[in-house]
Amino acid sequence: MQLRRWQCVACRRQVSLTAGTILHNTKTPLTIWFWAAYLMTTDKRGVSALLLQRQLGLSRYETAWMMLHKFRRAMVNVAREPLQGEVEVDETWVGGTQAGLRGSRQLKGRKAAMVLVAVEKRGRATGRARMAVIPDFRSSTLIAFLKQNLARGSTVYTDGLKSFTGLQETGFKHVPRSQPLRIDLRKGAKSVVPLADRAIGNLQQWLIGTYHGVSRDQLQIYLDEFVFRHNRRRLPMAAFQTLLGLGTSRKPSSYQQIRGASDLSDEPVAD
């Protein structure tokens, strides 16, 4: 389908309906893009590129892969409201087990990625979430994430990680608790951050079940997709409409940028 172009009488510059959006210069019909967005947001399990290729009858796997990645990059809402009230925060590793590591905090030589998770508490239920890949467990790194994603005055529940010290001085109410040992948690001991741990478990299952693992370079946008879907899990049609709207305000990324994840630096966290 050939998109109509408009030309300015004065400067003779031409523009199209998709100019400046994630669909910029696309040769794929807009109906295919809309179907892809609908399938991506309404399927509870998510959609892999191979499944999308089959469902839409696309001739090339790369086309389906690129479409999904462009949509993931549009799931970040720069006008998002920060998490507020009571918020559980926990950290985790995303990636397989690795022999030769000494302790869960060892960074050198580790292939898995560190991820920080924040989840609103709404009674016993889970509210909105935020997730981000982080470079280390330093206090400055964790506090920077909280400042970006939580409203000042929020009550932050954490485990006993020492890097969380100093939250009181940065405008948060901090409730640290001692987390049971992993072996005790497996035996049924209760986590001190159960909602954050549940979100982490759901994330791990989703990444393995739908995508069978993802690359470290692209992990952040998969976290963005998980958060986007989680925050709109009860309103899939609203998620579909929101994604189309966000796609019109997201600057386009080329296929080469997407392949190398070179456009993901300094991206905000999804809402």
PyRosetta script that sets phi, psi and omega in degrees:
from pyrosetta import init, pose_from_sequence

init()
pose = pose_from_sequence("MQLRRWQCVACRRQVSLTAGTILHNTKTPLTIWFWAAYLMTTDKRGVSALLLQRQLGLSRYETAWMMLHKFRRAMVNVAREPLQGEVEVDETWVGGTQAGLRGSRQLKGRKAAMVLVAVEKRGRATGRARMAVIPDFRSSTLIAFLKQNLARGSTVYTDGLKSFTGLQETGFKHVPRSQPLRIDLRKGAKSVVPLADRAIGNLQQWLIGTYHGVSRDQLQIYLDEFVFRHNRRRLPMAAFQTLLGLGTSRKPSSYQQIRGASDLSDEPVAD")
pose.set_psi(1, 121.6)
pose.set_omega(1, -179.2)
pose.set_phi(2, -83.5)
pose.set_psi(2, 121.4)
pose.set_omega(2, -179.9)
pose.set_phi(3, -78.7)
pose.set_psi(3, 139.4)
pose.set_omega(3, 179.1)
pose.set_phi(4, -72.5)
pose.set_psi(4, 141.3)
pose.set_omega(4, 177.5)
pose.set_phi(5, -112.8)
pose.set_psi(5, 147.1)
pose.set_omega(5, 176.4)
pose.set_phi(6, -112.9)
pose.set_psi(6, 144.7)
pose.set_omega(6, -177.8)
pose.set_phi(7, -125.5)
pose.set_psi(7, 131.2)
pose.set_omega(7, 178.3)
pose.set_phi(8, -70.4)
pose.set_psi(8, 131.7)
pose.set_omega(8, -179.6)
pose.set_phi(9, -66.1)
pose.set_psi(9, -36.5)
pose.set_omega(9, -175.2)
pose.set_phi(10, -76.2)
pose.set_psi(10, -54.5)
pose.set_omega(10, -174.6)
pose.set_phi(11, -101.6)
pose.set_psi(11, -8.8)
pose.set_omega(11, 178.2)
pose.set_phi(12, 65.2)
pose.set_psi(12, 19.0)
pose.set_omega(12, 176.0)
pose.set_phi(13, -75.5)
pose.set_psi(13, 138.0)
pose.set_omega(13, -179.1)
pose.set_phi(14, -103.2)
pose.set_psi(14, 139.8)
pose.set_omega(14, 176.4)
pose.set_phi(15, -134.7)
pose.set_psi(15, 159.3)
pose.set_omega(15, 177.3)
pose.set_phi(16, -130.0)
pose.set_psi(16, 173.1)
pose.set_omega(16, -177.6)
pose.set_phi(17, -61.2)
pose.set_psi(17, -32.0)
pose.set_omega(17, -175.4)
pose.set_phi(18, -98.4)
pose.set_psi(18, 1.7)
pose.set_omega(18, -178.0)
pose.set_phi(19, -60.8)
pose.set_psi(19, 133.4)
pose.set_omega(19, 177.9)
pose.set_phi(20, 77.4)
pose.set_psi(20, 7.3)
pose.set_omega(20, 178.2)
pose.set_phi(21, -112.2)
pose.set_psi(21, 179.5)
pose.set_omega(21, 178.3)
pose.set_phi(22, -66.7)
pose.set_psi(22, -13.6)
pose.set_omega(22, 179.7)
pose.set_phi(23, -95.3)
pose.set_psi(23, 12.3)
pose.set_omega(23, -176.4)
pose.set_phi(24, -56.6)
pose.set_psi(24, 127.9)
pose.set_omega(24, 178.0)
pose.set_phi(25, 62.1)
pose.set_psi(25, 20.6)
pose.set_omega(25, 179.9)
pose.set_phi(26, -70.1)
pose.set_psi(26, 144.1)
pose.set_omega(26, 174.1)
pose.set_phi(27, -104.4)
pose.set_psi(27, -1.3)
pose.set_omega(27, 178.6)
pose.set_phi(28, -86.3)
pose.set_psi(28, 133.4)
pose.set_omega(28, -179.7)
pose.set_phi(29, -55.3)
pose.set_psi(29, 144.7)
pose.set_omega(29, -179.1)
pose.set_phi(30, -62.7)
pose.set_psi(30, -31.0)
pose.set_omega(30, 177.5)
pose.set_phi(31, -61.0)
pose.set_psi(31, -36.0)
pose.set_omega(31, 177.7)
pose.set_phi(32, -67.7)
pose.set_psi(32, -41.1)
pose.set_omega(32, 177.5)
pose.set_phi(33, -61.4)
pose.set_psi(33, -43.3)
pose.set_omega(33, -179.1)
pose.set_phi(34, -65.6)
pose.set_psi(34, -40.8)
pose.set_omega(34, 177.1)
pose.set_phi(35, -63.3)
pose.set_psi(35, -40.4)
pose.set_omega(35, 179.0)
pose.set_phi(36, -61.9)
pose.set_psi(36, -43.9)
pose.set_omega(36, 178.6)
pose.set_phi(37, -63.7)
pose.set_psi(37, -40.2)
pose.set_omega(37, -179.9)
pose.set_phi(38, -64.6)
pose.set_psi(38, -47.8)
pose.set_omega(38, -179.1)
pose.set_phi(39, -64.8)
pose.set_psi(39, -37.9)
pose.set_omega(39, -177.7)
pose.set_phi(40, -66.6)
pose.set_psi(40, -36.8)
pose.set_omega(40, -174.2)
pose.set_phi(41, -92.2)
pose.set_psi(41, -21.7)
pose.set_omega(41, -175.8)
pose.set_phi(42, -100.0)
pose.set_psi(42, -15.7)
pose.set_omega(42, 175.9)
pose.set_phi(43, -82.6)
pose.set_psi(43, 118.7)
pose.set_omega(43, -175.6)
pose.set_phi(44, -61.4)
pose.set_psi(44, -28.7)
pose.set_omega(44, -177.5)
pose.set_phi(45, -85.8)
pose.set_psi(45, -13.8)
pose.set_omega(45, -172.1)
pose.set_phi(46, 88.3)
pose.set_psi(46, 169.2)
pose.set_omega(46, -176.0)
pose.set_phi(47, -127.6)
pose.set_psi(47, 125.8)
pose.set_omega(47, 174.6)
pose.set_phi(48, -81.7)
pose.set_psi(48, 163.3)
pose.set_omega(48, 179.8)
pose.set_phi(49, -63.2)
pose.set_psi(49, -37.5)
pose.set_omega(49, 179.8)
pose.set_phi(50, -65.5)
pose.set_psi(50, -41.6)
pose.set_omega(50, 179.1)
pose.set_phi(51, -67.7)
pose.set_psi(51, -41.2)
pose.set_omega(51, 179.2)
pose.set_phi(52, -63.6)
pose.set_psi(52, -40.2)
pose.set_omega(52, 178.1)
pose.set_phi(53, -58.9)
pose.set_psi(53, -42.3)
pose.set_omega(53, -179.6)
pose.set_phi(54, -69.5)
pose.set_psi(54, -43.1)
pose.set_omega(54, -176.6)
pose.set_phi(55, -66.7)
pose.set_psi(55, -35.4)
pose.set_omega(55, -177.0)
pose.set_phi(56, -97.7)
pose.set_psi(56, -3.0)
pose.set_omega(56, 178.5)
pose.set_phi(57, 67.1)
pose.set_psi(57, 34.3)
pose.set_omega(57, 180.0)
pose.set_phi(58, -77.0)
pose.set_psi(58, 143.1)
pose.set_omega(58, -176.6)
pose.set_phi(59, -77.5)
pose.set_psi(59, -26.0)
pose.set_omega(59, -175.5)
pose.set_phi(60, -123.3)
pose.set_psi(60, 134.6)
pose.set_omega(60, 176.0)
pose.set_phi(61, -62.0)
pose.set_psi(61, -38.4)
pose.set_omega(61, -177.0)
pose.set_phi(62, -59.8)
pose.set_psi(62, -33.1)
pose.set_omega(62, 179.0)
pose.set_phi(63, -64.9)
pose.set_psi(63, -46.2)
pose.set_omega(63, 178.3)
pose.set_phi(64, -63.8)
pose.set_psi(64, -42.7)
pose.set_omega(64, -179.7)
pose.set_phi(65, -60.6)
pose.set_psi(65, -45.0)
pose.set_omega(65, -178.9)
pose.set_phi(66, -66.7)
pose.set_psi(66, -40.4)
pose.set_omega(66, -179.7)
pose.set_phi(67, -60.8)
pose.set_psi(67, -45.9)
pose.set_omega(67, -180.0)
pose.set_phi(68, -63.3)
pose.set_psi(68, -40.6)
pose.set_omega(68, -179.7)
pose.set_phi(69, -68.2)
pose.set_psi(69, -36.1)
pose.set_omega(69, 176.5)
pose.set_phi(70, -64.7)
pose.set_psi(70, -41.4)
pose.set_omega(70, 178.0)
pose.set_phi(71, -65.1)
pose.set_psi(71, -40.0)
pose.set_omega(71, 178.6)
pose.set_phi(72, -61.0)
pose.set_psi(72, -37.9)
pose.set_omega(72, 179.2)
pose.set_phi(73, -69.6)
pose.set_psi(73, -17.4)
pose.set_omega(73, 178.7)
pose.set_phi(74, -93.3)
pose.set_psi(74, 1.6)
pose.set_omega(74, -176.6)
pose.set_phi(75, -86.3)
pose.set_psi(75, 0.7)
pose.set_omega(75, 178.6)
pose.set_phi(76, -91.9)
pose.set_psi(76, 119.3)
pose.set_omega(76, 179.3)
pose.set_phi(77, -98.8)
pose.set_psi(77, 108.5)
pose.set_omega(77, -176.8)
pose.set_phi(78, -68.6)
pose.set_psi(78, -17.0)
pose.set_omega(78, 179.7)
pose.set_phi(79, -99.9)
pose.set_psi(79, 24.2)
pose.set_omega(79, -175.6)
pose.set_phi(80, -65.1)
pose.set_psi(80, 151.3)
pose.set_omega(80, 173.9)
pose.set_phi(81, -87.0)
pose.set_psi(81, 137.8)
pose.set_omega(81, 179.8)
pose.set_phi(82, -68.9)
pose.set_psi(82, 155.6)
pose.set_omega(82, 172.6)
pose.set_phi(83, -63.6)
pose.set_psi(83, 150.7)
pose.set_omega(83, -177.1)
pose.set_phi(84, -151.1)
pose.set_psi(84, 171.1)
pose.set_omega(84, -178.2)
pose.set_phi(85, 81.1)
pose.set_psi(85, -132.8)
pose.set_omega(85, 177.8)
pose.set_phi(86, -95.0)
pose.set_psi(86, 128.4)
pose.set_omega(86, -174.6)
pose.set_phi(87, -133.6)
pose.set_psi(87, 128.3)
pose.set_omega(87, 174.1)
pose.set_phi(88, -92.6)
pose.set_psi(88, 138.2)
pose.set_omega(88, -179.2)
pose.set_phi(89, -129.9)
pose.set_psi(89, 134.0)
pose.set_omega(89, 178.3)
pose.set_phi(90, -149.9)
pose.set_psi(90, 158.5)
pose.set_omega(90, 178.9)
pose.set_phi(91, -115.0)
pose.set_psi(91, 157.6)
pose.set_omega(91, -180.0)
pose.set_phi(92, -154.3)
pose.set_psi(92, 167.6)
pose.set_omega(92, 172.1)
pose.set_phi(93, -104.8)
pose.set_psi(93, 136.6)
pose.set_omega(93, 174.4)
pose.set_phi(94, -113.9)
pose.set_psi(94, 114.7)
pose.set_omega(94, -175.5)
pose.set_phi(95, 143.5)
pose.set_psi(95, 162.9)
pose.set_omega(95, -175.8)
pose.set_phi(96, -70.7)
pose.set_psi(96, 166.4)
pose.set_omega(96, 175.6)
pose.set_phi(97, -66.4)
pose.set_psi(97, 154.0)
pose.set_omega(97, -174.5)
pose.set_phi(98, -141.4)
pose.set_psi(98, 127.0)
pose.set_omega(98, -178.6)
pose.set_phi(99, -73.2)
pose.set_psi(99, 152.3)
pose.set_omega(99, 174.3)
pose.set_phi(100, 89.1)
pose.set_psi(100, 4.0)
pose.set_omega(100, 179.7)
pose.set_phi(101, -91.7)
pose.set_psi(101, 142.8)
pose.set_omega(101, 179.0)
pose.set_phi(102, -109.5)
pose.set_psi(102, 98.3)
pose.set_omega(102, 177.4)
pose.set_phi(103, 87.0)
pose.set_psi(103, 157.3)
pose.set_omega(103, -175.9)
pose.set_phi(104, -75.9)
pose.set_psi(104, -11.2)
pose.set_omega(104, -177.2)
pose.set_phi(105, -99.0)
pose.set_psi(105, -1.5)
pose.set_omega(105, -178.5)
pose.set_phi(106, -67.1)
pose.set_psi(106, 128.4)
pose.set_omega(106, -178.4)
pose.set_phi(107, -102.4)
pose.set_psi(107, -39.2)
pose.set_omega(107, -175.9)
pose.set_phi(108, -63.5)
pose.set_psi(108, 125.4)
pose.set_omega(108, 177.0)
pose.set_phi(109, 81.3)
pose.set_psi(109, 1.5)
pose.set_omega(109, -178.2)
pose.set_phi(110, -84.1)
pose.set_psi(110, 133.2)
pose.set_omega(110, -178.9)
pose.set_phi(111, -91.1)
pose.set_psi(111, -27.0)
pose.set_omega(111, 179.0)
pose.set_phi(112, -69.4)
pose.set_psi(112, 158.9)
pose.set_omega(112, -179.1)
pose.set_phi(113, -103.6)
pose.set_psi(113, 144.4)
pose.set_omega(113, 175.7)
pose.set_phi(114, -84.7)
pose.set_psi(114, 133.7)
pose.set_omega(114, -179.6)
pose.set_phi(115, -130.2)
pose.set_psi(115, 134.3)
pose.set_omega(115, 176.4)
pose.set_phi(116, -106.2)
pose.set_psi(116, 134.7)
pose.set_omega(116, -174.1)
pose.set_phi(117, -124.5)
pose.set_psi(117, 133.3)
pose.set_omega(117, 174.8)
pose.set_phi(118, -127.6)
pose.set_psi(118, 132.3)
pose.set_omega(118, -176.9)
pose.set_phi(119, -135.0)
pose.set_psi(119, 130.8)
pose.set_omega(119, 175.7)
pose.set_phi(120, -69.8)
pose.set_psi(120, 142.6)
pose.set_omega(120, 173.0)
pose.set_phi(121, -98.1)
pose.set_psi(121, 125.8)
pose.set_omega(121, 174.1)
pose.set_phi(122, -125.6)
pose.set_psi(122, 80.9)
pose.set_omega(122, -170.1)
pose.set_phi(123, 70.1)
pose.set_psi(123, -124.6)
pose.set_omega(123, 174.3)
pose.set_phi(124, -94.1)
pose.set_psi(124, -2.8)
pose.set_omega(124, -177.2)
pose.set_phi(125, -92.6)
pose.set_psi(125, 163.6)
pose.set_omega(125, 179.5)
pose.set_phi(126, -96.5)
pose.set_psi(126, 131.6)
pose.set_omega(126, 174.8)
pose.set_phi(127, -94.9)
pose.set_psi(127, -140.1)
pose.set_omega(127, -179.5)
pose.set_phi(128, -74.4)
pose.set_psi(128, 161.7)
pose.set_omega(128, -177.6)
pose.set_phi(129, -132.8)
pose.set_psi(129, 159.6)
pose.set_omega(129, 170.9)
pose.set_phi(130, -139.4)
pose.set_psi(130, 143.4)
pose.set_omega(130, 179.2)
pose.set_phi(131, -141.8)
pose.set_psi(131, 144.3)
pose.set_omega(131, 178.6)
pose.set_phi(132, -152.1)
pose.set_psi(132, 142.9)
pose.set_omega(132, 170.4)
pose.set_phi(133, -73.9)
pose.set_psi(133, 131.9)
pose.set_omega(133, -179.1)
pose.set_phi(134, -122.7)
pose.set_psi(134, 151.8)
pose.set_omega(134, -176.5)
pose.set_phi(135, -80.7)
pose.set_psi(135, -23.0)
pose.set_omega(135, -175.7)
pose.set_phi(136, -163.0)
pose.set_psi(136, 177.7)
pose.set_omega(136, -179.4)
pose.set_phi(137, -101.4)
pose.set_psi(137, 21.4)
pose.set_omega(137, -179.3)
pose.set_phi(138, -66.7)
pose.set_psi(138, 151.4)
pose.set_omega(138, -179.0)
pose.set_phi(139, -59.7)
pose.set_psi(139, -39.5)
pose.set_omega(139, -179.5)
pose.set_phi(140, -63.7)
pose.set_psi(140, -35.0)
pose.set_omega(140, 179.4)
pose.set_phi(141, -68.7)
pose.set_psi(141, -46.3)
pose.set_omega(141, -178.4)
pose.set_phi(142, -66.9)
pose.set_psi(142, -41.7)
pose.set_omega(142, -178.8)
pose.set_phi(143, -67.5)
pose.set_psi(143, -36.8)
pose.set_omega(143, 177.6)
pose.set_phi(144, -61.2)
pose.set_psi(144, -40.5)
pose.set_omega(144, 177.0)
pose.set_phi(145, -62.5)
pose.set_psi(145, -43.7)
pose.set_omega(145, -178.2)
pose.set_phi(146, -67.5)
pose.set_psi(146, -40.2)
pose.set_omega(146, 178.4)
pose.set_phi(147, -62.8)
pose.set_psi(147, -35.2)
pose.set_omega(147, -178.0)
pose.set_phi(148, -75.2)
pose.set_psi(148, -29.4)
pose.set_omega(148, -167.9)
pose.set_phi(149, -118.4)
pose.set_psi(149, -9.9)
pose.set_omega(149, -179.0)
pose.set_phi(150, -120.0)
pose.set_psi(150, 144.0)
pose.set_omega(150, 175.9)
pose.set_phi(151, -73.2)
pose.set_psi(151, 144.5)
pose.set_omega(151, 177.2)
pose.set_phi(152, -61.1)
pose.set_psi(152, 142.4)
pose.set_omega(152, -178.3)
pose.set_phi(153, 91.2)
pose.set_psi(153, -6.6)
pose.set_omega(153, 178.3)
pose.set_phi(154, -66.1)
pose.set_psi(154, 150.9)
pose.set_omega(154, 175.9)
pose.set_phi(155, -93.8)
pose.set_psi(155, 120.2)
pose.set_omega(155, -174.0)
pose.set_phi(156, -107.3)
pose.set_psi(156, 120.8)
pose.set_omega(156, 176.5)
pose.set_phi(157, -100.0)
pose.set_psi(157, 127.2)
pose.set_omega(157, -179.7)
pose.set_phi(158, -135.7)
pose.set_psi(158, 171.1)
pose.set_omega(158, 171.8)
pose.set_phi(159, -83.6)
pose.set_psi(159, -163.0)
pose.set_omega(159, -174.2)
pose.set_phi(160, -85.9)
pose.set_psi(160, 15.1)
pose.set_omega(160, -179.7)
pose.set_phi(161, -60.0)
pose.set_psi(161, 124.6)
pose.set_omega(161, -174.7)
pose.set_phi(162, -65.5)
pose.set_psi(162, -22.7)
pose.set_omega(162, -178.7)
pose.set_phi(163, -65.4)
pose.set_psi(163, -15.9)
pose.set_omega(163, 179.2)
pose.set_phi(164, -83.1)
pose.set_psi(164, -5.0)
pose.set_omega(164, 178.3)
pose.set_phi(165, -65.7)
pose.set_psi(165, 144.1)
pose.set_omega(165, -179.9)
pose.set_phi(166, 101.0)
pose.set_psi(166, 2.4)
pose.set_omega(166, -179.4)
pose.set_phi(167, -67.3)
pose.set_psi(167, -33.1)
pose.set_omega(167, -179.9)
pose.set_phi(168, -59.5)
pose.set_psi(168, -39.3)
pose.set_omega(168, -177.2)
pose.set_phi(169, -72.2)
pose.set_psi(169, -16.5)
pose.set_omega(169, -177.7)
pose.set_phi(170, -101.2)
pose.set_psi(170, 9.6)
pose.set_omega(170, 173.6)
pose.set_phi(171, 100.5)
pose.set_psi(171, 10.5)
pose.set_omega(171, 178.5)
pose.set_phi(172, -113.5)
pose.set_psi(172, 153.0)
pose.set_omega(172, 170.9)
pose.set_phi(173, -91.7)
pose.set_psi(173, 120.9)
pose.set_omega(173, -172.0)
pose.set_phi(174, -108.2)
pose.set_psi(174, 128.2)
pose.set_omega(174, 176.3)
pose.set_phi(175, -121.6)
pose.set_psi(175, 88.8)
pose.set_omega(175, 178.4)
pose.set_phi(176, -81.3)
pose.set_psi(176, 143.2)
pose.set_omega(176, 179.2)
pose.set_phi(177, -137.3)
pose.set_psi(177, 149.0)
pose.set_omega(177, -179.8)
pose.set_phi(178, -80.4)
pose.set_psi(178, 120.2)
pose.set_omega(178, -179.5)
pose.set_phi(179, -81.5)
pose.set_psi(179, 133.3)
pose.set_omega(179, 175.5)
pose.set_phi(180, -59.1)
pose.set_psi(180, 157.4)
pose.set_omega(180, 177.2)
pose.set_phi(181, -61.7)
pose.set_psi(181, 154.6)
pose.set_omega(181, -178.3)
pose.set_phi(182, -58.4)
pose.set_psi(182, -38.8)
pose.set_omega(182, -180.0)
pose.set_phi(183, -65.2)
pose.set_psi(183, -34.5)
pose.set_omega(183, 177.8)
pose.set_phi(184, -72.2)
pose.set_psi(184, -35.6)
pose.set_omega(184, 176.6)
pose.set_phi(185, -62.8)
pose.set_psi(185, -38.0)
pose.set_omega(185, 179.0)
pose.set_phi(186, -68.1)
pose.set_psi(186, -24.6)
pose.set_omega(186, 179.3)
pose.set_phi(187, -87.7)
pose.set_psi(187, -0.6)
pose.set_omega(187, 176.0)
pose.set_phi(188, 114.9)
pose.set_psi(188, 0.4)
pose.set_omega(188, 177.3)
pose.set_phi(189, -63.9)
pose.set_psi(189, 146.5)
pose.set_omega(189, -176.5)
pose.set_phi(190, -83.1)
pose.set_psi(190, 136.0)
pose.set_omega(190, 176.0)
pose.set_phi(191, -73.1)
pose.set_psi(191, 149.7)
pose.set_omega(191, 177.5)
pose.set_phi(192, -83.1)
pose.set_psi(192, -11.9)
pose.set_omega(192, 175.2)
pose.set_phi(193, -130.6)
pose.set_psi(193, 66.1)
pose.set_omega(193, -171.5)
pose.set_phi(194, -63.9)
pose.set_psi(194, -36.2)
pose.set_omega(194, -178.1)
pose.set_phi(195, -70.4)
pose.set_psi(195, -40.3)
pose.set_omega(195, 177.2)
pose.set_phi(196, -65.6)
pose.set_psi(196, -41.0)
pose.set_omega(196, 179.1)
pose.set_phi(197, -65.4)
pose.set_psi(197, -36.1)
pose.set_omega(197, 178.0)
pose.set_phi(198, -65.7)
pose.set_psi(198, -41.7)
pose.set_omega(198, 178.7)
pose.set_phi(199, -63.6)
pose.set_psi(199, -39.4)
pose.set_omega(199, 177.8)
pose.set_phi(200, -63.6)
pose.set_psi(200, -43.9)
pose.set_omega(200, 178.1)
pose.set_phi(201, -62.1)
pose.set_psi(201, -42.4)
pose.set_omega(201, 178.5)
pose.set_phi(202, -64.9)
pose.set_psi(202, -38.6)
pose.set_omega(202, 177.9)
pose.set_phi(203, -62.2)
pose.set_psi(203, -47.7)
pose.set_omega(203, -178.6)
pose.set_phi(204, -61.1)
pose.set_psi(204, -44.5)
pose.set_omega(204, 179.8)
pose.set_phi(205, -65.1)
pose.set_psi(205, -39.2)
pose.set_omega(205, -179.5)
pose.set_phi(206, -65.6)
pose.set_psi(206, -44.4)
pose.set_omega(206, -179.8)
pose.set_phi(207, -62.6)
pose.set_psi(207, -41.4)
pose.set_omega(207, -178.5)
pose.set_phi(208, -76.9)
pose.set_psi(208, -43.2)
pose.set_omega(208, -175.0)
pose.set_phi(209, -70.0)
pose.set_psi(209, -38.8)
pose.set_omega(209, -176.6)
pose.set_phi(210, -93.7)
pose.set_psi(210, -42.0)
pose.set_omega(210, -172.7)
pose.set_phi(211, -112.7)
pose.set_psi(211, -7.0)
pose.set_omega(211, 179.9)
pose.set_phi(212, 56.9)
pose.set_psi(212, 35.8)
pose.set_omega(212, 179.8)
pose.set_phi(213, 98.0)
pose.set_psi(213, 151.7)
pose.set_omega(213, 179.7)
pose.set_phi(214, -134.3)
pose.set_psi(214, 161.0)
pose.set_omega(214, 180.0)
pose.set_phi(215, -74.3)
pose.set_psi(215, 153.8)
pose.set_omega(215, 180.0)
pose.set_phi(216, -64.0)
pose.set_psi(216, -37.8)
pose.set_omega(216, -178.2)
pose.set_phi(217, -63.8)
pose.set_psi(217, -33.2)
pose.set_omega(217, -176.6)
pose.set_phi(218, -97.6)
pose.set_psi(218, 0.4)
pose.set_omega(218, -171.9)
pose.set_phi(219, -57.8)
pose.set_psi(219, -39.7)
pose.set_omega(219, -175.0)
pose.set_phi(220, -59.0)
pose.set_psi(220, -39.6)
pose.set_omega(220, -178.1)
pose.set_phi(221, -73.7)
pose.set_psi(221, -24.4)
pose.set_omega(221, 173.0)
pose.set_phi(222, -72.5)
pose.set_psi(222, -34.9)
pose.set_omega(222, 172.1)
pose.set_phi(223, -63.1)
pose.set_psi(223, -40.0)
pose.set_omega(223, 177.6)
pose.set_phi(224, -60.2)
pose.set_psi(224, -42.3)
pose.set_omega(224, 179.3)
pose.set_phi(225, -65.1)
pose.set_psi(225, -43.9)
pose.set_omega(225, -179.9)
pose.set_phi(226, -60.3)
pose.set_psi(226, -45.2)
pose.set_omega(226, -179.7)
pose.set_phi(227, -64.9)
pose.set_psi(227, -44.2)
pose.set_omega(227, 178.4)
pose.set_phi(228, -57.0)
pose.set_psi(228, -46.5)
pose.set_omega(228, -178.6)
pose.set_phi(229, -70.1)
pose.set_psi(229, -40.8)
pose.set_omega(229, 179.7)
pose.set_phi(230, -60.9)
pose.set_psi(230, -45.5)
pose.set_omega(230, -176.2)
pose.set_phi(231, -71.1)
pose.set_psi(231, -14.3)
pose.set_omega(231, 179.5)
pose.set_phi(232, -125.5)
pose.set_psi(232, 26.3)
pose.set_omega(232, -173.3)
pose.set_phi(233, -64.2)
pose.set_psi(233, -24.5)
pose.set_omega(233, -179.5)
pose.set_phi(234, -92.9)
pose.set_psi(234, -6.8)
pose.set_omega(234, -177.6)
pose.set_phi(235, -134.3)
pose.set_psi(235, 71.1)
pose.set_omega(235, -177.1)
pose.set_phi(236, -61.4)
pose.set_psi(236, -35.6)
pose.set_omega(236, 179.3)
pose.set_phi(237, -69.3)
pose.set_psi(237, -34.3)
pose.set_omega(237, 175.7)
pose.set_phi(238, -66.2)
pose.set_psi(238, -36.3)
pose.set_omega(238, 176.9)
pose.set_phi(239, -62.8)
pose.set_psi(239, -41.1)
pose.set_omega(239, 178.4)
pose.set_phi(240, -61.3)
pose.set_psi(240, -47.7)
pose.set_omega(240, -179.4)
pose.set_phi(241, -66.5)
pose.set_psi(241, -39.3)
pose.set_omega(241, 179.4)
pose.set_phi(242, -64.3)
pose.set_psi(242, -42.4)
pose.set_omega(242, -179.5)
pose.set_phi(243, -61.8)
pose.set_psi(243, -41.8)
pose.set_omega(243, 177.8)
pose.set_phi(244, -62.6)
pose.set_psi(244, -39.9)
pose.set_omega(244, 179.1)
pose.set_phi(245, -67.0)
pose.set_psi(245, -43.7)
pose.set_omega(245, 179.8)
pose.set_phi(246, -66.3)
pose.set_psi(246, -31.2)
pose.set_omega(246, -179.5)
pose.set_phi(247, -64.7)
pose.set_psi(247, -24.7)
pose.set_omega(247, -179.9)
pose.set_phi(248, -79.2)
pose.set_psi(248, -16.6)
pose.set_omega(248, -177.5)
pose.set_phi(249, -107.3)
pose.set_psi(249, -3.2)
pose.set_omega(249, -179.5)
pose.set_phi(250, -91.4)
pose.set_psi(250, 129.5)
pose.set_omega(250, 178.4)
pose.set_phi(251, -63.7)
pose.set_psi(251, 143.4)
pose.set_omega(251, -177.4)
pose.set_phi(252, -70.2)
pose.set_psi(252, 149.4)
pose.set_omega(252, 173.7)
pose.set_phi(253, -119.1)
pose.set_psi(253, 138.4)
pose.set_omega(253, 179.1)
pose.set_phi(254, -76.8)
pose.set_psi(254, 164.7)
pose.set_omega(254, 178.8)
pose.set_phi(255, -60.5)
pose.set_psi(255, -39.0)
pose.set_omega(255, -179.9)
pose.set_phi(256, -65.6)
pose.set_psi(256, -40.1)
pose.set_omega(256, 177.5)
pose.set_phi(257, -64.1)
pose.set_psi(257, -41.2)
pose.set_omega(257, -179.3)
pose.set_phi(258, -66.1)
pose.set_psi(258, -43.2)
pose.set_omega(258, -180.0)
pose.set_phi(259, -59.3)
pose.set_psi(259, -41.5)
pose.set_omega(259, -177.9)
pose.set_phi(260, -93.7)
pose.set_psi(260, 0.3)
pose.set_omega(260, -179.0)
pose.set_phi(261, 55.9)
pose.set_psi(261, 28.0)
pose.set_omega(261, -177.5)
pose.set_phi(262, -76.0)
pose.set_psi(262, -11.7)
pose.set_omega(262, -179.6)
pose.set_phi(263, -95.9)
pose.set_psi(263, 7.7)
pose.set_omega(263, -174.9)
pose.set_phi(264, -97.7)
pose.set_psi(264, -0.5)
pose.set_omega(264, -178.6)
pose.set_phi(265, -71.6)
pose.set_psi(265, 137.2)
pose.set_omega(265, 176.9)
pose.set_phi(266, 60.1)
pose.set_psi(266, 32.1)
pose.set_omega(266, 177.2)
pose.set_phi(267, -80.0)
pose.set_psi(267, 143.1)
pose.set_omega(267, 173.2)
pose.set_phi(268, -69.1)
pose.set_psi(268, 165.7)
pose.set_omega(268, -178.7)
pose.set_phi(269, -86.4)
pose.set_psi(269, 146.6)
pose.set_omega(269, -174.0)
pose.set_phi(270, -67.4)
pose.set_psi(270, 155.9)
pose.set_omega(270, 175.6)
pose.set_phi(271, -121.9)
pose.dump_pdb("model.pdb")
